[in-house]
Amino acid sequence: MSVVPRRVSKKHKFVADGLFFAELNSFLTRELYEDGYSGVEVRVTPQKTEVIIRATRTKSVLGEKGKRIRELTAVVTKRFGLKEGSIELFAERVLHRGLCAISQAESLRYKLLHGLAVRRACYGVMRFVMENDAKGCEIIISGKLRSQRAKAMKFCDGYMKKSGFASSLYVDKAVRSVLLKSGVLGIKVAIMLPHDPTGKKGPKTLLPDVVTVLKPKKDNLLTPPPFAPTAGTAVAQPVAPAPFYQQEVVEEQYANE
């Protein structure tokens, strides 16, 4: 008796894929926060599912002779009930760490956990972001910062888009929380990426409010077209203007008349 495969609706499939990504991202965030974890990408191929882990320290993610990445693969396979060898994990290094909001949020979280002052930690992160050719940076920290009264502090620098399609395309955002003795602090980091035609540092698409003024074309509109006389055509010779003293004599004659 042949087993008929159960059909899954598109709605259920999208929900299942979203749950898989959310749980995988949450697990890797807890596991790799010390290794500069900066996001994950899931690629589904006909043969297997590829999971690409972005981190600033890929050697720590891979482990000695690939031991740690194999352990992570085994944990993910067992948790989601997948077949052996149907999923494979890779590690990819983040090229521009200063333009990654997740990486900077984790860096700020690490600094606060080790007792660095809030203002000093935020200014250090913001300066590092702006030195990496970012257009703008915004950091918001809320919670019990100094006293028992909770408040929020905002640190801004540069240019930041807040609305429209450009904000979703150009602004990279990340949210993290850090547990201290005084309570939980919330961290929000937003980085305005620069325009890059190659697409490595930022988006290829120009901002809609960028106006490029082109140089005018060199058109010889005032010069007449060249004239080639044919046989038997009389060519009028240009008449030279009269000298200045002759013009004065002619004017005096007209005045006397």
C-alpha positions as CSV (number, residue, x, y, z in Angstrom):
1,M,0.0,0.0,0.0
2,S,1.5,3.3,-1.1
3,V,1.5,6.2,1.3
4,V,0.0,9.4,-0.3
5,P,2.0,12.5,0.8
6,R,-0.1,15.0,2.8
7,R,-0.6,18.3,1.0
8,V,0.2,21.4,2.9
9,S,-1.5,24.7,2.1
10,K,0.7,27.7,1.2
11,K,-0.6,29.5,4.3
12,H,0.5,26.7,6.6
13,K,3.8,26.4,4.8
14,F,4.7,30.2,5.2
15,V,3.7,30.0,8.9
16,A,5.9,26.9,9.4
17,D,8.8,28.6,7.7
18,G,8.4,31.7,9.8
19,L,8.3,29.7,13.0
20,F,11.4,27.7,12.0
21,F,13.4,30.9,11.2
22,A,12.3,32.7,14.4
23,E,13.2,29.7,16.7
24,L,16.5,29.2,14.9
25,N,17.4,32.8,15.2
26,S,16.5,32.9,18.9
27,F,18.6,29.8,19.5
28,L,21.7,31.1,17.7
29,T,21.4,34.5,19.4
30,R,21.6,32.9,22.8
31,E,24.4,30.5,21.7
32,L,26.6,32.8,19.7
33,Y,26.2,36.2,21.3
34,E,29.9,36.2,22.4
35,D,31.1,35.4,18.9
36,G,29.5,38.5,17.2
37,Y,26.4,36.8,15.9
38,S,24.9,39.1,13.2
39,G,21.9,37.2,11.7
40,V,21.1,34.0,9.9
41,E,19.8,33.2,6.3
42,V,18.0,30.0,5.4
43,R,18.2,28.8,1.8
44,V,16.0,25.8,0.8
45,T,17.3,23.7,-2.1
46,P,15.9,20.5,-3.6
47,Q,18.7,18.4,-2.0
48,K,19.1,20.0,1.5
49,T,18.4,23.1,3.6
50,E,21.4,25.5,3.9
51,V,21.7,27.7,7.0
52,I,24.2,30.6,6.7
53,I,25.3,32.1,10.1
54,R,26.7,35.6,9.8
55,A,29.2,36.5,12.6
56,T,32.2,38.7,13.1
57,R,34.4,35.9,14.6
58,T,33.8,32.9,12.3
59,K,36.6,30.8,13.8
60,S,34.8,30.7,17.1
61,V,31.6,29.7,15.4
62,L,33.3,26.8,13.5
63,G,35.3,25.7,16.5
64,E,38.4,23.5,16.5
65,K,38.4,21.4,13.3
66,G,34.7,22.3,12.7
67,K,33.6,20.7,16.0
68,R,31.3,23.4,17.2
69,I,29.4,23.8,13.9
70,R,28.8,20.0,13.8
71,E,27.4,20.2,17.3
72,L,25.1,23.0,16.3
73,T,24.0,21.0,13.2
74,A,23.2,18.0,15.4
75,V,21.1,20.1,17.9
76,V,19.1,21.8,15.1
77,T,18.5,18.4,13.4
78,K,17.3,16.8,16.6
79,R,15.1,19.8,17.6
80,F,13.1,20.0,14.3
81,G,13.0,16.3,13.7
82,L,14.9,16.5,10.4
83,K,16.7,13.6,8.5
84,E,20.4,13.2,9.0
85,G,22.2,15.3,6.4
86,S,19.1,17.2,5.3
87,I,20.3,20.4,6.9
88,E,23.8,22.0,6.8
89,L,25.2,25.0,8.7
90,F,27.8,27.4,7.3
91,A,29.6,30.4,8.8
92,E,30.0,33.6,6.9
93,R,32.1,36.6,8.1
94,V,30.5,40.0,8.3
95,L,32.7,42.3,6.1
96,H,31.6,45.7,7.5
97,R,31.0,45.2,11.2
98,G,30.4,48.9,11.8
99,L,27.4,48.9,9.4
100,C,25.6,45.9,11.1
101,A,23.1,47.0,13.7
102,I,22.9,43.5,15.3
103,S,26.6,43.4,15.7
104,Q,26.7,46.8,17.3
105,A,23.8,46.1,19.6
106,E,25.6,42.9,20.8
107,S,28.8,44.9,21.3
108,L,26.9,47.5,23.4
109,R,25.3,44.8,25.4
110,Y,28.7,43.2,26.1
111,K,30.1,46.5,27.3
112,L,27.2,47.2,29.6
113,L,27.4,43.7,31.1
114,H,31.1,44.4,32.0
115,G,30.3,47.5,33.9
116,L,31.1,50.3,31.4
117,A,29.2,53.6,31.9
118,V,26.1,53.9,29.6
119,R,27.1,57.3,28.1
120,R,30.7,56.2,27.4
121,A,29.6,52.9,25.9
122,C,27.0,54.5,23.6
123,Y,29.4,57.3,22.4
124,G,32.1,54.6,21.7
125,V,29.7,52.5,19.6
126,M,28.4,55.6,17.7
127,R,31.9,56.9,16.9
128,F,32.9,53.4,15.6
129,V,29.7,53.3,13.4
130,M,30.3,56.8,11.9
131,E,34.0,56.0,11.2
132,N,32.8,53.1,9.0
133,D,31.2,55.5,6.5
134,A,27.7,55.3,7.9
135,K,25.3,58.2,7.1
136,G,23.8,58.3,10.5
137,C,23.4,56.4,13.8
138,E,20.8,56.4,16.6
139,I,21.0,54.6,19.9
140,I,18.2,54.5,22.5
141,I,18.7,52.9,25.9
142,S,15.8,52.7,28.4
143,G,15.5,51.4,31.9
144,K,17.2,52.1,35.3
145,L,20.3,53.8,34.0
146,R,21.6,55.7,37.1
147,S,18.9,56.0,39.7
148,Q,15.9,53.9,40.6
149,R,13.7,56.0,38.3
150,A,13.5,54.5,34.8
151,K,14.2,56.8,31.9
152,A,15.4,56.7,28.3
153,M,18.5,58.2,26.7
154,K,18.9,58.9,23.0
155,F,22.2,59.4,21.2
156,C,22.0,60.6,17.6
157,D,24.6,61.5,15.0
158,G,24.4,62.2,11.2
159,Y,21.4,61.8,8.9
160,M,18.5,59.3,9.6
161,K,15.4,58.5,7.5
162,K,12.3,57.9,9.6
163,S,9.5,57.2,7.2
164,G,8.8,56.0,3.7
165,F,10.3,53.1,1.6
166,A,13.8,54.5,2.0
167,S,13.7,53.9,5.8
168,S,13.1,50.2,5.2
169,L,15.8,50.0,2.6
170,Y,18.5,52.1,4.1
171,V,18.1,51.8,7.9
172,D,19.3,48.7,9.6
173,K,17.7,48.2,13.1
174,A,18.3,45.9,16.0
175,V,16.8,45.5,19.5
176,R,18.4,43.8,22.4
177,S,17.9,43.6,26.2
178,V,20.6,43.3,28.9
179,L,20.0,42.1,32.4
180,L,21.9,44.1,35.1
181,K,21.6,44.1,38.9
182,S,19.4,47.2,38.8
183,G,17.0,45.7,36.2
184,V,16.6,45.1,32.5
185,L,17.8,47.7,30.0
186,G,16.5,47.9,26.5
187,I,18.8,48.7,23.6
188,K,17.7,50.0,20.2
189,V,20.3,50.6,17.5
190,A,19.5,52.1,14.1
191,I,22.2,52.7,11.4
192,M,21.6,54.6,8.2
193,L,23.6,52.8,5.5
194,P,25.5,54.7,2.7
195,H,24.7,54.3,-1.0
196,D,27.0,51.8,-2.7
197,P,26.7,51.0,-6.5
198,T,28.4,47.6,-5.8
199,G,25.9,46.7,-3.1
200,K,28.5,45.7,-0.5
201,K,28.3,48.5,2.0
202,G,24.8,49.6,1.3
203,P,21.9,49.5,-1.1
204,K,22.4,50.1,-4.9
205,T,19.1,52.1,-5.2
206,L,19.5,55.9,-4.8
207,L,17.5,57.8,-2.3
208,P,14.4,59.4,-3.9
209,D,15.5,62.9,-2.7
210,V,18.9,62.8,-4.3
211,V,19.0,65.0,-7.4
212,T,21.9,64.7,-9.8
213,V,22.6,67.7,-12.1
214,L,24.1,66.6,-15.4
215,K,26.5,68.8,-17.4
216,P,24.9,70.3,-20.6
217,K,25.8,68.9,-23.9
218,K,28.1,70.9,-26.1
219,D,25.9,71.8,-29.1
220,N,27.1,74.4,-31.6
221,L,23.7,76.0,-32.2
222,L,25.0,79.5,-33.0
223,T,27.4,78.6,-35.7
224,P,25.8,78.2,-39.2
225,P,26.2,75.0,-41.2
226,P,29.1,74.9,-43.7
227,F,28.2,76.1,-47.2
228,A,29.7,74.5,-50.3
229,P,29.1,76.6,-53.5
230,T,28.3,74.7,-56.6
231,A,29.5,75.5,-60.1
232,G,28.0,78.7,-61.6
233,T,26.9,80.0,-58.2
234,A,27.9,83.6,-57.3
235,V,29.3,83.8,-53.8
236,A,28.8,87.1,-52.0
237,Q,32.0,88.4,-50.5
238,P,31.7,89.7,-47.0
239,V,31.8,93.6,-46.8
240,A,34.3,95.0,-44.4
241,P,32.9,97.6,-42.0
242,A,33.8,101.3,-42.7
243,P,36.4,102.9,-40.5
244,F,35.3,104.9,-37.5
245,Y,36.2,108.3,-39.0
246,Q,34.2,107.7,-42.2
247,Q,31.1,106.8,-40.1
248,E,31.5,110.2,-38.3
249,V,31.6,112.1,-41.7
250,V,28.4,110.3,-42.9
251,E,26.6,111.1,-39.7
252,E,27.6,114.9,-40.1
253,Q,26.2,115.0,-43.7
254,Y,22.9,113.5,-42.6
255,A,22.8,116.1,-39.7
256,N,23.4,119.0,-42.2
257,E,20.6,117.8,-44.5
